[in-house]
Every structure is written in C-alpha cells, then in structure tokens.
Amino acid sequence: MVGEAPLKGIRVLDLTRYLAGPFCTQILGDYGAEVLKIEPVEGGRSEMGKYTGRDSYFFMSANRSKKSVQLAIKKPEGRNLLLRLADRADVIVDNFRPGVMDAMGLGHATLSARNPRIITCNISGVGPSGPFRDRPGFDQIAQGMSGLMSVTGTEQSGPTRVGIAICDLLAGIFAAQGILLALEARHRTGKGQRVETSLVESIVSILSWSAGIYFETGKSPRPQGNHHPLSAPHGVFHAADRPFNIAVGNEAMWRKFTAVLGRPELAADERFTTVGLRVRNRDALSGEIDRALAGHPADYWIEMFNREGIPSGPILTIEEMFQHPQTAAREMLLRMEHPVLGTFMTTGLAAKLSETPGRMSRPPLLGEHTEEVLGEYGLDAREIARLRAAGVIGGQKETARA
C-alpha cells in the first residue's frame, strides 16, 4: 500500500521570486509539504515583465503544488500576520539580497526566538558574506562568475552560457537539500537552523573534473565544445542524417567501437592506441569516425553501438524528447486541469519513491488561498474583510472559484 507523501505535515512559507527560490519550494511541495506562497497585494505576478492576468510559463514552471496567499508584509499588520504564520511553520524560504529579511524584522534571530524549531533558508547570488554579498544575482552573472561559461562552448565561440538557467535551478535543488538536512537534524536536536546557498556556490560545488584539472595542473581548462575533455571518442559525431552522441568509456569499448564502425584498423593506429593519444589527436580521429558514420543514418548507428554495450544516443529537441516513449514510460510529462489555461502541462518528478511518492497540484491562482489559510489561523470573515479593505491582504472569493 502506498503511503502518504514524505513531507506531509511540513509547512513552508515561500517568500521567493523569479526561479531559484520558487524551484526550491516547488520541490518541497511536490513531495507533500504545504507550501504557502506569500505574494504581494499590489502589482500582481510580474516576475519577468508586466502581469497581464494570465500567468506565464516562467511562473508556472516553478510554482505548482503551492497555495497562494496575498499579504502586504511591508505594512505592520501584514508583517504581524506573517509572523503568526511563521509561528506554526517549519520552514521559511527567501531569495532576497542578504540583510533584507533582517531589515523587515523577519530575520532568523527574530523568527527563531518566536519559533525555535523554524528553519530559515536564504538563496542569494553569491552568498551572504564576502566582498560581492550585496550585488544582485541573476543566472547569467552566476554562470560567468562560477567558471562555468569558461569551459562551455568552443575555442572559436568563446565563453557560452548553458541553454537553461542552470545556476538558478541547481541553487534551488541545493536549497531544498539543505532544508531536508536541517529537518533531519531537527529530529535529533528539536531545533531549527539557518540554511544558506547561492547561485555561484551551486556551480562551484559541481565543477568536478574541471576543478580537478586546475588543481592538478595549475591551469584553467579550456572549452572542449561537444567533446569530453578527458576521453575520446566521447562527444558529438555526424551520421548521414543528423548528429548524435557516442561515449567510448574504456579500451574494451574502443576495440568494439572500431569493429562496429567497420574500421578495425583504427584500434592499431599509433595515433589512437591510448585514450591520451586519442584526446591529443581528437581532430584526426573525429574526421575518421565521421567519414565512416556517413554511410548510415543516426538511428542505425545508435542501435548498433548500444547492441554492443557502447553508449550512444540521439540529440533530441525539446519537442522530440517530450514525444519520446522513454519520457512517457518514466512519467516525465504530466497533464492536469487548470481553470484558466484548460490543460496545464508540466514536467514530472525526477526522484521516484516507491512507498511514499510525491504528489502535485496545479499552480495556484493569485491569492487563491488567502481566505482559506487565514481562516485556519483563526481570522473570521469580518476581520478578513477589514484586512482586505485596508490593503493588508488580497485574494477574492471569486478568484478562488475562477
């Protein structure tokens, strides 16, 4: 029998904007936490442009599995309401610049004095200490500062950004991981703590062999384009119809590869007898391989290589990936009903738990759950109406029924 979602009973206050913070809290919500997204009363959802009344996919991609509460936290009554929410919360997440929460009277010291079990999490551009702590942080800036762009692209292209907001997304993942670790520690200590991460740190921590090359040689690695810097053949090659990927990971694979390719003599070629020589003579090797591959389409080669245990796969567009049977088999494209959009499509969960799986709900309408949540905290209809008239809260009943 499948049990409840693993984070059921955990309440999260989400004060985040843009992508890194919302992605963090979406992960928590997907796995059962009750996430209260605290949204401003004025201005609506204008994360990447003027709000038009219809949420963009920028917003929708990182805000499912949440409840929306409109609250003017810069007003004294709004701040006091937020503190009441925090008194019964397990986690509060923000991605303001360092010091902003303290300036609003919502810093860790204030919140933990009222609720010693609370876990506070801040996601910033570069971290809350150091000479750049007060600079605003966006993904493109972090990609450059982290060293990532310097090893992405080719010598001809120069530094190249990764095609998705990888710093934002990884910072969100690491923040969620930190929160889960803090929750686990709280089981033993009974106390919450502060969790910090940043866009730049999220990439520096995963530089892996790129950092290792620098540690070993004292020199920064150069961009290798579509090829692995330490292995060959390992990258993008060209069949008769389209490019595809091949990853020859060891010498046994190399010998099998040359046989499947129909070029067994390459295994004995003095330029290619070791991985080091193949990396050094990569251009010549790639030319030989591409000429041999030109006789058949990519699907033919992918099937032949994988049959022999040589990793190979297609380079799919986003559309092709979502139409692929493997994507369907792993439930990585999900559809759910939405009161404005009709059918809302979203990506599936990367981590599948057999006994306590996650659960998703559609992204909330703006202010949809304000009245519901405040009612749970003891505010009656008259008080809610007064607060709405004073501009302290938003969210109309009609919005919730839209």
Protein Blocks (a to p, Z undefined) as FASTA:
>chain_A
ZZddfkgoiacddfbehjlmmmmmmmmmmnopacdddddfbhpaafboccehiacfklmm
mmghiacddddfkbmklmmmmmmmmmmcfbdcdfbdehklmmnopafklmmmmmmmbccd
dddfkopedjklmpccdfklmmmmnommmmgccfklopaddfbdfklmmmmmmmmmmmmm
mmmmmmmnopacdddddfklmmmmmnmmmmmmmmmnopacddehjacfkbccddddddfk
bccddddfbfklmmmmmmmnopaklmmpmklmpmklmmmmmmmmmmmmmmmmmmpcfklm
mmmmmmnopacdddddfklmmmpmklmmnopaccdddfklopacddddfbdcfklccddd
ddddehklmmmmmmmnopafklmmmmmmnomagcifklmmZZ
